[in-house]
Structure formats: C-alpha cells, structure tokens
Amino acid sequence: MKKLLLPLCFIFYFFGFAQAQDSCSLRISLLTCAPGEELYSTFGHTALRVQDTSLGTDYIFNYGTFEFGPDFYTKFIRGKLLYFLSVEDFNDFIYEYKMQNRSIKEQVLQLSCREKQRLYSSLQTNAQQQNRNYKYDFLFDNCTTRAGEIVIQSADSSAGFKNILPADRPGFRNLIHSYLNAGHQYWSKLGIDILLGVKLDRTVTNREAMFLPDYLLKGFDSANLGRQPLVTHTDTILKISSPTIRKSFFTPAIVFSLLLVAIVVISIVQSNWAKAVMRVFDFLFFFTLGLSGLLLLFMWFGTDHKVCQNNYNLLWALPTHVVLAFFVHTAKSWVEKYFAGVFWLSLALAAAWFFLPQQMNNALIPVLLLIIFRSWHLSKNLLYAGKRN
C-alpha cells in the first residue's frame, strides 16, 4: 500500500506544481464603455483593465488620452494631434463614468500566464513617456483598435473571429451614422458628412468594423485563440440607465427647408425691401458656400486626414463662389454665364445625388435646391433675354 501511495503522491505533486507554474496573479479584461451625450463620447470607449492580486493593484490602461494645450485646435484640424496611453486607478476610472452616466461592460480574457505577462509588459512599455504617443486616426488607429491589437499580438495563437456584420455589409459612414442617429446628433452628422470624403463610404471588413467599441466587444465575444474562446465571461460592472436624449425640432433638414421656402417667397415679392433682402442674402449665401469649399480643399490638401480626400461636396460648395459673391448682382454677361454654369452643374448634381460614389447628406437637398433656384434667377437674363454688355 505504501508503495502505491508513493507514486500517487508524486503524480499529485507534479500536476499541482505544473498548475501552479501556469497560474499567475494577473487578471486582464477589456472594458467597453457606453456612448455619452457629448460628440467625442458618441461612439463609446474602450480600455484595458489589469489586476495584480499579489500586489493589490488595479489599473486601467487608456489609449484615448490627449493633452488640451494652446495649439489643440490647430493640431486637431490638421490631423496632427497626438493621443497617448495613460494609466489610472480603476476606482478613479469608474467614478468618472458614473459622473457621465455611462455603463461599462467587462470581458475577462482567457489568456495563459505567459500571455498575460507579455500583454502587461507591453502595456507598461507603451505607457512610458518616450513610447506612449501616437497619431490618432479615427478609423484605423484609435483607442479601440490599439486595445484590440495589443491583446491579439500578445497571444501565442492566432485569433479567429466569427462574422459580426450583416449580410448587406455597411460602409464606415453607415456605421458612424447609426451612432449619430441614436444620439440625435444631426448637426454633427451633417458636419461629418460634409468634411469626410468618399473613402468613408468604403465597405468595412469584419476586422475593420472593430474600430468601434461595441463591435470590438462583439468581435472578442466571437473570437477564439486556438481552440479556446478568447473571453471567459462578460459582466456589467457599471450599470446605468441610458439618459433620454431630447430630439430637437430644428434639425438641419427642417432649418434648410424653412430657409428655402422663405427665400422662394421673398424672391416672388415685388417690392424694394424684398429686393434689398435678396441682394444681401445672395452675397452671404454664395460667399458662405465658397468658404465651405475652401475649407474642404484645405482639409483635402492641407491636413493629414486622408479620409477628407476626394470629397464630392465640392460639387455644390464651389470655392470660386468666394470671389463671385462680390459680383453677384453685377450686370455683366460673364457673371450671368458663371451662374448659368452653376445652375446646370447643380441640376446635374441633383439628378445624380443618390448615385454618387459618396453618400451625400440628404439634409443638404434644400440647400442644393436653393443653389439651383438662385443661380437660375441670377442667370435668367442671359438664358432668356440675351447677353448684356
């Protein structure tokens, strides 16, 4: 009997030792934070949580940090704003999101001890002053993509992801719209649709969709490392009911439609005050369109925002309007020819509106109709009454 117990004790000791060698005090999880009310938080947020039970530490590694300096807006507009990886205490992180009324979901990662140590070491290295900065790219290199990639790169086995997209695969713009519509951010949606060009309409791949926190959460839920799931379980560690966001009546579509109706009515009125109003309006309207076009050109050629390139909004926001606005009511044939060209270009754009490679914001349709109406009015002497001197 003693001879039998001896090898059994050895076997239990061996397996116990092997298990102790494979276990460690680290627990690593992916945190997905719900969208907030402000534009910068509309799409949610992602961070990594690392707990070390041997040291009693509980840290959050956050790739979504930036410094608000005097040159913040200049760098942001030019696409040169640097984000960095910051480290903060878990309790401070939770308190911040409580104040913002934003829920947090936690996915505990099923990694071996070696993989956890490799991941933790990589995070500590990236958090060092000389390594922490990176140039932020909303679609391809943001706080969510960085968190996802560092987890995958730290694993011994390659990750396999199941499809998380519908059969009719959306483009980047469609995914962004779903969040902006849910948050009733219609003016922000208009601004994004105007500034960002045709590249935003490219169909996303399964992995590319994970630039958004909710989609990275879905991706990790479906992922395997080798034969085992990447996530052991998912918990809601901060549950807060989403606040009711009031929908404003004055959406871009309504405001621009009211403006269109008002201008058409005033244009029909045959009185001196109406003519004076239209002279001022035509100058301000076309000058604003021209400034918008110059901004689009600057975002295309003067910044590092590649997604601002090849922007079809330049077909209605012609930069030349900046100059022609000063001659809008000058009785010259070349002015009338210019607005005749604007009329036909705008008419062609209206016919092709829903067939362009770039999805245009439909709230701009009243603006386009206003361009057509006013450019026709400004060119009608040339079109119907012959040339002027």
C-alpha positions as CSV (number, residue, x, y, z in Angstrom):
1,M,0.0,0.0,0.0
2,K,2.8,2.4,0.9
3,K,4.5,1.5,-2.5
4,L,1.2,2.6,-4.2
5,L,0.9,5.8,-2.3
6,L,4.3,7.0,-3.1
7,P,3.9,7.3,-6.9
8,L,0.4,8.7,-6.4
9,C,1.8,11.4,-4.2
10,F,4.4,12.1,-6.8
11,I,1.8,12.4,-9.5
12,F,-0.4,14.8,-7.5
13,Y,2.7,16.8,-6.6
14,F,3.8,17.0,-10.2
15,F,0.4,18.1,-11.5
16,G,0.0,20.6,-8.6
17,F,3.4,22.1,-9.4
18,A,2.6,22.3,-13.1
19,Q,-0.7,24.0,-12.4
20,A,1.0,26.5,-10.0
21,Q,3.5,27.2,-12.7
22,D,0.7,28.0,-15.2
23,S,-1.3,30.2,-12.9
24,C,-0.4,33.8,-12.0
25,S,-1.8,36.7,-10.1
26,L,-2.8,38.7,-13.2
27,R,-6.4,39.2,-14.4
28,I,-6.8,41.1,-17.6
29,S,-10.1,42.3,-19.1
30,L,-11.4,44.5,-21.9
31,L,-13.7,47.3,-20.8
32,T,-16.3,48.7,-23.2
33,C,-17.9,52.0,-22.1
34,A,-21.4,53.1,-23.4
35,P,-21.7,56.2,-25.6
36,G,-22.2,59.5,-23.9
37,E,-24.1,62.7,-24.7
38,E,-21.1,64.7,-26.0
39,L,-19.9,64.3,-29.6
40,Y,-16.5,63.0,-28.5
41,S,-18.2,60.2,-26.5
42,T,-20.9,59.4,-29.0
43,F,-19.2,56.2,-30.2
44,G,-18.3,54.8,-26.7
45,H,-14.8,54.0,-25.4
46,T,-12.5,51.0,-24.8
47,A,-9.8,50.5,-22.2
48,L,-7.9,47.6,-20.7
49,R,-8.0,46.6,-17.0
50,V,-5.1,44.8,-15.4
51,Q,-5.4,43.5,-11.8
52,D,-2.5,42.0,-9.9
53,T,-3.7,40.2,-6.8
54,S,-0.2,39.7,-5.5
55,L,0.4,43.4,-5.3
56,G,-3.2,44.5,-4.8
57,T,-3.1,46.8,-7.8
58,D,-6.0,47.5,-10.2
59,Y,-5.0,49.7,-13.2
60,I,-6.8,51.0,-16.3
61,F,-4.7,51.4,-19.5
62,N,-6.4,54.0,-21.6
63,Y,-5.3,54.8,-25.2
64,G,-7.8,57.6,-25.5
65,T,-6.0,60.4,-23.7
66,F,-4.8,63.7,-25.2
67,E,-3.5,67.0,-23.8
68,F,-5.6,70.1,-24.2
69,G,-2.9,72.7,-25.0
70,P,-3.0,76.2,-26.6
71,D,-2.4,74.6,-30.0
72,F,-5.0,71.9,-29.5
73,Y,-7.5,73.0,-32.2
74,T,-4.7,73.7,-34.8
75,K,-3.3,70.2,-34.4
76,F,-6.8,68.6,-34.3
77,I,-7.9,70.3,-37.6
78,R,-4.6,69.4,-39.3
79,G,-4.7,65.8,-38.1
80,K,-1.5,66.1,-36.1
81,L,-3.0,65.8,-32.6
82,L,-1.2,63.1,-30.6
83,Y,-3.0,60.8,-28.3
84,F,-1.3,58.7,-25.7
85,L,-1.6,55.7,-23.4
86,S,-2.3,56.7,-19.8
87,V,-2.6,54.7,-16.7
88,E,-5.0,55.4,-13.9
89,D,-6.5,53.7,-10.9
90,F,-9.6,51.6,-11.6
91,N,-11.7,53.4,-8.9
92,D,-10.9,56.8,-10.5
93,F,-12.0,55.5,-13.9
94,I,-15.3,54.1,-12.5
95,Y,-16.0,57.4,-10.7
96,E,-15.5,59.4,-14.0
97,Y,-18.0,57.2,-15.9
98,K,-20.5,57.3,-13.0
99,M,-20.4,61.1,-13.3
100,Q,-21.0,60.8,-17.1
101,N,-23.9,58.3,-16.6
102,R,-22.2,55.7,-18.8
103,S,-22.4,52.0,-18.3
104,I,-19.3,49.7,-18.5
105,K,-19.1,46.1,-19.6
106,E,-16.1,43.9,-18.7
107,Q,-14.9,40.9,-20.8
108,V,-12.4,38.8,-18.8
109,L,-9.7,37.5,-21.2
110,Q,-8.8,33.8,-21.2
111,L,-5.0,34.0,-21.6
112,S,-2.2,31.9,-20.3
113,C,0.1,33.2,-17.6
114,R,2.8,33.8,-20.1
115,E,0.4,35.7,-22.4
116,K,-0.9,37.8,-19.6
117,Q,2.7,38.7,-18.5
118,R,3.6,39.5,-22.1
119,L,0.5,41.7,-22.5
120,Y,1.1,43.5,-19.2
121,S,4.8,44.1,-20.1
122,S,3.8,45.5,-23.5
123,L,1.3,47.9,-21.9
124,Q,3.9,49.1,-19.3
125,T,6.4,49.7,-22.1
126,N,3.8,51.6,-24.2
127,A,2.9,53.7,-21.2
128,Q,6.5,55.0,-20.9
129,Q,7.0,58.7,-21.7
130,Q,9.0,58.0,-24.8
131,N,6.6,55.4,-26.2
132,R,3.2,56.5,-25.2
133,N,2.3,59.0,-28.0
134,Y,0.7,58.0,-31.3
135,K,-1.0,59.9,-34.2
136,Y,-4.7,59.3,-33.8
137,D,-6.8,58.0,-36.8
138,F,-10.5,57.7,-36.1
139,L,-11.0,54.7,-38.4
140,F,-7.7,52.8,-38.3
141,D,-5.7,53.7,-35.3
142,N,-7.7,54.8,-32.3
143,C,-8.1,53.9,-28.6
144,T,-10.3,50.9,-29.5
145,T,-8.1,49.4,-32.3
146,R,-5.0,49.8,-30.2
147,A,-6.5,47.9,-27.3
148,G,-7.7,45.1,-29.5
149,E,-4.4,44.8,-31.4
150,I,-2.2,44.6,-28.3
151,V,-4.3,41.8,-26.9
152,I,-4.1,39.8,-30.2
153,Q,-0.4,40.4,-30.6
154,S,0.3,39.2,-27.1
155,A,-1.3,35.8,-27.7
156,D,0.6,32.7,-28.6
157,S,-2.1,31.5,-31.0
158,S,-3.6,33.5,-33.9
159,A,-7.1,34.8,-33.3
160,G,-10.1,33.6,-35.2
161,F,-13.1,35.9,-35.4
162,K,-16.6,35.0,-36.5
163,N,-18.6,37.4,-38.7
164,I,-20.2,40.2,-36.7
165,L,-21.6,42.1,-39.7
166,P,-24.9,41.7,-41.5
167,A,-25.1,40.1,-45.0
168,D,-25.5,43.6,-46.6
169,R,-22.2,44.9,-45.4
170,P,-22.2,48.5,-44.3
171,G,-19.6,51.2,-45.1
172,F,-17.8,53.2,-42.5
173,R,-20.3,56.1,-43.0
174,N,-23.2,53.8,-42.3
175,L,-21.7,52.6,-39.0
176,I,-20.9,56.1,-37.9
177,H,-24.5,57.3,-38.9
178,S,-26.0,54.6,-36.7
179,Y,-24.4,56.1,-33.5
180,L,-25.1,59.8,-34.6
181,N,-28.7,59.0,-35.3
182,A,-29.1,57.2,-32.0
183,G,-27.7,60.2,-30.2
184,H,-29.8,62.7,-32.2
185,Q,-26.5,64.3,-33.3
186,Y,-27.9,65.5,-36.6
187,W,-25.9,68.7,-36.9
188,S,-22.7,66.7,-36.1
189,K,-23.7,64.1,-38.7
190,L,-24.1,66.9,-41.2
191,G,-20.6,68.3,-40.4
192,I,-19.0,64.9,-40.7
193,D,-20.8,64.1,-44.0
194,I,-19.6,67.4,-45.4
195,L,-16.0,67.2,-44.3
196,L,-15.3,63.5,-44.9
197,G,-14.9,62.3,-48.4
198,V,-15.6,59.2,-50.5
199,K,-13.2,57.0,-48.5
200,L,-15.7,56.9,-45.7
201,D,-18.1,55.0,-47.9
202,R,-15.9,52.0,-48.5
203,T,-17.4,48.8,-47.3
204,V,-15.9,47.6,-44.0
205,T,-14.3,44.3,-43.4
206,N,-15.1,42.2,-40.3
207,R,-11.9,43.3,-38.5
208,E,-12.2,46.9,-39.6
209,A,-15.6,47.2,-38.0
210,M,-13.9,46.7,-34.7
211,F,-12.7,50.4,-34.7
212,L,-15.9,51.0,-32.8
213,P,-16.0,49.8,-29.1
214,D,-19.3,47.9,-29.5
215,Y,-18.0,46.0,-32.5
216,L,-14.8,45.1,-30.8
217,L,-16.9,43.7,-27.9
218,K,-18.8,41.6,-30.3
219,G,-15.6,40.6,-32.1
220,F,-14.0,39.4,-28.8
221,D,-17.1,37.6,-27.8
222,S,-16.9,35.6,-31.1
223,A,-13.1,35.1,-31.1
224,N,-11.0,32.0,-30.4
225,L,-7.3,31.7,-29.6
226,G,-6.5,28.3,-30.9
227,R,-9.3,26.0,-29.7
228,Q,-10.4,28.1,-26.7
229,P,-12.6,31.2,-26.5
230,L,-10.8,34.5,-26.0
231,V,-13.3,35.7,-23.4
232,T,-14.3,33.6,-20.4
233,H,-17.3,35.7,-19.4
234,T,-18.8,39.1,-19.7
235,D,-20.1,41.2,-16.8
236,T,-21.7,44.7,-16.5
237,I,-19.6,46.3,-13.8
238,L,-21.3,49.7,-14.0
239,K,-25.0,49.6,-14.9
240,I,-26.6,53.0,-15.5
241,S,-29.8,53.6,-17.5
242,S,-29.1,55.5,-20.6
243,P,-30.4,59.1,-20.3
244,T,-33.3,60.1,-22.5
245,I,-31.8,62.4,-25.2
246,R,-34.3,65.0,-26.3
247,K,-34.7,65.3,-30.1
248,S,-34.5,68.9,-31.3
249,F,-37.1,70.1,-33.7
250,F,-34.6,72.2,-35.5
251,T,-32.7,69.6,-37.4
252,P,-30.6,70.6,-40.5
253,A,-33.3,69.3,-42.9
254,I,-36.0,71.4,-41.2
255,V,-33.9,74.5,-40.9
256,F,-32.7,74.4,-44.5
257,S,-36.3,73.6,-45.8
258,L,-37.7,76.6,-43.9
259,L,-34.9,78.8,-45.4
260,L,-35.7,77.5,-48.9
261,V,-39.4,78.3,-48.5
262,A,-38.7,81.8,-47.1
263,I,-36.3,82.7,-49.9
264,V,-38.6,81.5,-52.6
265,V,-41.5,83.6,-51.1
266,I,-39.3,86.7,-50.7
267,S,-38.0,86.3,-54.3
268,I,-41.6,86.3,-55.6
269,V,-42.4,89.5,-53.7
270,Q,-42.1,92.6,-56.0
271,S,-41.0,95.3,-53.6
272,N,-37.9,97.3,-52.8
273,W,-37.4,95.7,-49.4
274,A,-37.6,92.2,-50.9
275,K,-35.0,93.1,-53.5
276,A,-32.7,94.5,-50.8
277,V,-33.1,91.4,-48.7
278,M,-32.2,89.2,-51.7
279,R,-29.1,91.2,-52.6
280,V,-27.8,90.7,-49.1
281,F,-28.8,87.0,-49.0
282,D,-27.3,86.2,-52.3
283,F,-23.9,87.7,-51.3
284,L,-23.9,85.9,-47.9
285,F,-25.2,82.6,-49.3
286,F,-22.7,82.2,-52.1
287,F,-19.8,83.6,-50.0
288,T,-20.6,81.0,-47.3
289,L,-20.7,78.3,-49.9
290,G,-17.3,79.5,-51.2
291,L,-15.8,79.5,-47.8
292,S,-17.1,76.0,-47.2
293,G,-15.4,74.9,-50.5
294,L,-12.1,76.4,-49.4
295,L,-12.3,74.6,-46.1
296,L,-12.9,71.3,-48.0
297,L,-9.9,72.0,-50.1
298,F,-7.8,72.7,-47.1
299,M,-8.9,69.5,-45.3
300,W,-8.1,67.6,-48.5
301,F,-4.6,69.1,-49.3
302,G,-3.5,70.9,-46.2
303,T,-4.1,68.2,-43.5
304,D,-3.1,64.6,-42.7
305,H,-6.8,63.5,-42.7
306,K,-6.7,61.1,-45.6
307,V,-10.5,60.4,-45.2
308,C,-11.1,64.1,-46.1
309,Q,-9.7,63.5,-49.7
310,N,-11.8,63.1,-52.8
311,N,-14.8,65.0,-51.4
312,Y,-17.9,65.2,-53.7
313,N,-19.3,68.0,-51.6
314,L,-17.1,70.3,-53.7
315,L,-19.6,70.0,-56.5
316,W,-22.0,72.3,-54.6
317,A,-19.6,74.1,-52.4
318,L,-17.6,75.7,-55.2
319,P,-14.6,77.7,-53.8
320,T,-14.9,80.2,-56.7
321,H,-18.1,81.5,-55.0
322,V,-15.9,83.4,-52.6
323,V,-14.9,85.8,-55.4
324,L,-18.1,85.7,-57.4
325,A,-20.2,86.6,-54.4
326,F,-18.9,90.2,-54.6
327,F,-20.2,90.4,-58.2
328,V,-23.4,88.5,-57.7
329,H,-25.7,91.4,-58.7
330,T,-23.3,93.0,-61.2
331,A,-24.9,93.4,-64.6
332,K,-22.2,91.7,-66.6
333,S,-22.6,88.9,-69.0
334,W,-19.6,86.9,-67.6
335,V,-21.4,86.9,-64.2
336,E,-24.6,85.6,-65.7
337,K,-22.6,83.0,-67.6
338,Y,-20.9,81.9,-64.4
339,F,-24.3,81.4,-62.6
340,A,-25.7,79.7,-65.7
341,G,-22.8,77.2,-65.3
342,V,-23.6,76.8,-61.6
343,F,-27.3,76.2,-62.5
344,W,-26.6,73.4,-64.9
345,L,-23.9,71.8,-62.7
346,S,-26.3,71.9,-59.7
347,L,-29.1,70.5,-61.8
348,A,-26.8,67.6,-62.8
349,L,-25.7,67.0,-59.2
350,A,-29.4,66.9,-58.1
351,A,-30.1,64.2,-60.8
352,A,-27.0,62.1,-59.7
353,W,-27.5,62.8,-55.9
354,F,-28.4,59.2,-55.0
355,F,-26.0,57.6,-57.4
356,L,-22.7,59.2,-56.5
357,P,-19.9,57.0,-55.0
358,Q,-20.0,59.2,-51.9
359,Q,-23.2,59.2,-49.8
360,M,-24.4,62.8,-49.5
361,N,-26.3,64.1,-46.5
362,N,-30.0,64.5,-47.5
363,A,-30.4,67.5,-45.3
364,L,-28.4,69.3,-48.0
365,I,-31.1,68.8,-50.6
366,P,-32.9,72.1,-49.7
367,V,-29.5,73.8,-50.0
368,L,-28.9,72.3,-53.4
369,L,-32.4,73.4,-54.5
370,L,-31.7,76.9,-53.2
371,I,-28.5,77.0,-55.3
372,I,-30.5,75.9,-58.3
373,F,-33.2,78.5,-57.7
374,R,-30.9,81.4,-57.1
375,S,-28.4,80.6,-59.8
376,W,-31.3,80.3,-62.3
377,H,-32.6,83.7,-61.1
378,L,-29.1,85.3,-61.4
379,S,-28.6,83.9,-64.9
380,K,-32.1,84.1,-66.4
381,N,-31.3,87.4,-68.2
382,L,-28.6,85.5,-70.1
383,L,-30.7,82.4,-70.6
384,Y,-33.9,84.1,-71.7
385,A,-33.2,87.8,-72.6
386,G,-29.9,87.6,-74.4
387,K,-26.5,88.9,-73.4
388,R,-25.8,92.1,-71.5
389,N,-22.8,94.3,-72.2
